[in-house]
Amino acid sequence: MKRWKYRKVTPEILEEMRELYATGNYKQNQIAEMFGLTQSNANYWLNPKSREVALKRSNAYNKKHPKKRPYNAKQKNYMRERYQNDEEFRERMLASILKYQHSPKGKATIKAKCNTNAFIKFMDKKGIKHI
């Protein structure tokens, strides 16, 4: 329950769901309809045993199928090589960067990512003013 902003059930909604369920007047599927959830999702949040079973199942699956993300270094090297060797790729990259040059957030991102001497020299050579 780390990232509440990406979930359908926030702490406030969860508290309200539990209060309604504790009264005994509502079934899980009725509560699910009220909050736009499925019955299994309401069951997950209202029944601690079902949540425990689901978490065990999820942990077992994650142990059996670890996340495959070792490509970050390979991908960065590939992009760096392609940037250095491919003129068309460089121009497309510059065009995408220039789209965001006018927004303050975009400027900060560009400065952080592209403030290398080689990049600045390349932009000067092309006659593009850098930030």
C-alpha positions as CSV (number, residue, x, y, z in Angstrom):
1,M,0.0,0.0,0.0
2,K,2.8,2.4,-1.0
3,R,1.4,4.3,-3.9
4,W,-2.1,5.3,-3.1
5,K,-2.5,7.8,-6.0
6,Y,-2.3,5.0,-8.6
7,R,-4.9,2.8,-6.8
8,K,-8.7,2.8,-7.0
9,V,-8.9,2.3,-3.2
10,T,-7.4,5.2,-1.3
11,P,-7.2,5.2,2.5
12,E,-10.4,7.4,2.8
13,I,-12.3,5.0,0.5
14,L,-11.0,2.0,2.4
15,E,-12.1,3.4,5.7
16,E,-15.6,4.1,4.4
17,M,-15.8,0.6,2.9
18,R,-14.8,-1.0,6.2
19,E,-17.4,1.1,8.1
20,L,-20.2,0.1,5.7
21,Y,-19.2,-3.6,5.8
22,A,-18.9,-3.5,9.6
23,T,-22.6,-2.4,9.9
24,G,-23.6,-5.7,8.4
25,N,-26.2,-4.1,6.2
26,Y,-24.2,-4.4,3.0
27,K,-22.6,-7.3,1.2
28,Q,-19.3,-7.1,-0.5
29,N,-20.7,-7.0,-4.0
30,Q,-23.0,-4.1,-3.0
31,I,-20.0,-2.2,-1.6
32,A,-18.1,-2.9,-4.7
33,E,-20.8,-1.5,-6.9
34,M,-21.0,1.7,-4.7
35,F,-17.2,2.3,-5.2
36,G,-16.9,1.1,-8.8
37,L,-14.9,-2.0,-8.0
38,T,-15.2,-5.7,-8.7
39,Q,-16.4,-8.0,-6.0
40,S,-13.0,-9.7,-5.8
41,N,-11.3,-6.3,-5.3
42,A,-13.8,-5.5,-2.4
43,N,-13.1,-8.9,-1.0
44,Y,-9.4,-8.3,-1.1
45,W,-9.7,-5.1,0.9
46,L,-12.4,-6.2,3.3
47,N,-11.3,-9.7,4.1
48,P,-7.8,-10.0,5.7
49,K,-7.6,-13.7,5.0
50,S,-8.2,-13.3,1.2
51,R,-5.6,-10.4,1.1
52,E,-3.1,-12.7,2.9
53,V,-3.7,-15.5,0.3
54,A,-3.4,-13.1,-2.6
55,L,-0.1,-11.6,-1.3
56,K,1.3,-15.1,-0.8
57,R,0.3,-16.1,-4.3
58,S,1.8,-12.9,-5.7
59,N,5.1,-13.4,-3.8
60,A,5.3,-17.0,-5.0
61,Y,4.8,-15.9,-8.6
62,N,7.5,-13.1,-8.2
63,K,10.0,-15.6,-6.9
64,K,9.3,-18.0,-9.7
65,H,9.4,-15.2,-12.4
66,P,11.9,-12.5,-11.4
67,K,11.7,-9.2,-13.1
68,K,13.9,-9.0,-16.2
69,R,15.4,-5.5,-16.3
70,P,19.2,-6.0,-16.7
71,Y,19.1,-4.2,-20.1
72,N,19.4,-0.6,-18.8
73,A,23.2,-0.4,-19.1
74,K,23.0,-2.1,-22.5
75,Q,20.3,0.2,-23.7
76,K,22.2,3.3,-22.6
77,N,25.3,2.2,-24.4
78,Y,23.3,1.4,-27.5
79,M,21.7,4.9,-27.4
80,R,25.0,6.6,-26.8
81,E,26.7,4.8,-29.7
82,R,23.8,5.4,-32.0
83,Y,23.8,9.1,-31.0
84,Q,27.5,9.4,-31.8
85,N,27.4,7.5,-35.1
86,D,24.0,8.2,-36.7
87,E,23.4,11.7,-37.9
88,E,19.7,11.2,-38.6
89,F,19.1,9.8,-35.1
90,R,20.9,12.9,-33.7
91,E,18.6,15.3,-35.6
92,R,15.5,13.4,-34.5
93,M,16.7,13.5,-30.9
94,L,17.4,17.3,-31.2
95,A,13.9,17.9,-32.7
96,S,12.3,16.0,-29.8
97,I,14.3,18.0,-27.3
98,L,13.5,21.3,-28.9
99,K,9.8,20.6,-28.4
100,Y,10.2,20.8,-24.6
101,Q,12.7,23.6,-24.6
102,H,10.2,26.3,-23.8
103,S,8.6,24.8,-20.7
104,P,10.4,25.2,-17.3
105,K,10.2,21.5,-16.5
106,G,11.4,20.6,-20.0
107,K,14.4,23.0,-19.6
108,A,15.4,21.4,-16.3
109,T,15.1,18.0,-17.9
110,I,17.2,19.0,-20.9
111,K,19.9,20.6,-18.7
112,A,20.1,17.5,-16.6
113,K,20.3,15.0,-19.5
114,C,22.1,17.0,-22.2
115,N,24.6,19.2,-20.4
116,T,27.6,17.4,-21.9
117,N,30.4,19.1,-23.8
118,A,29.9,16.9,-26.9
119,F,26.2,17.7,-27.0
120,I,26.8,21.4,-26.6
121,K,29.4,21.4,-29.3
122,F,27.1,19.5,-31.6
123,M,24.3,22.0,-31.0
124,D,26.7,24.9,-31.7
125,K,27.8,23.3,-34.9
126,K,24.2,23.0,-36.0
127,G,23.5,26.6,-35.1
128,I,21.0,25.7,-32.4
129,K,21.1,27.8,-29.3
130,H,21.2,25.8,-26.2
131,I,19.8,26.7,-22.8
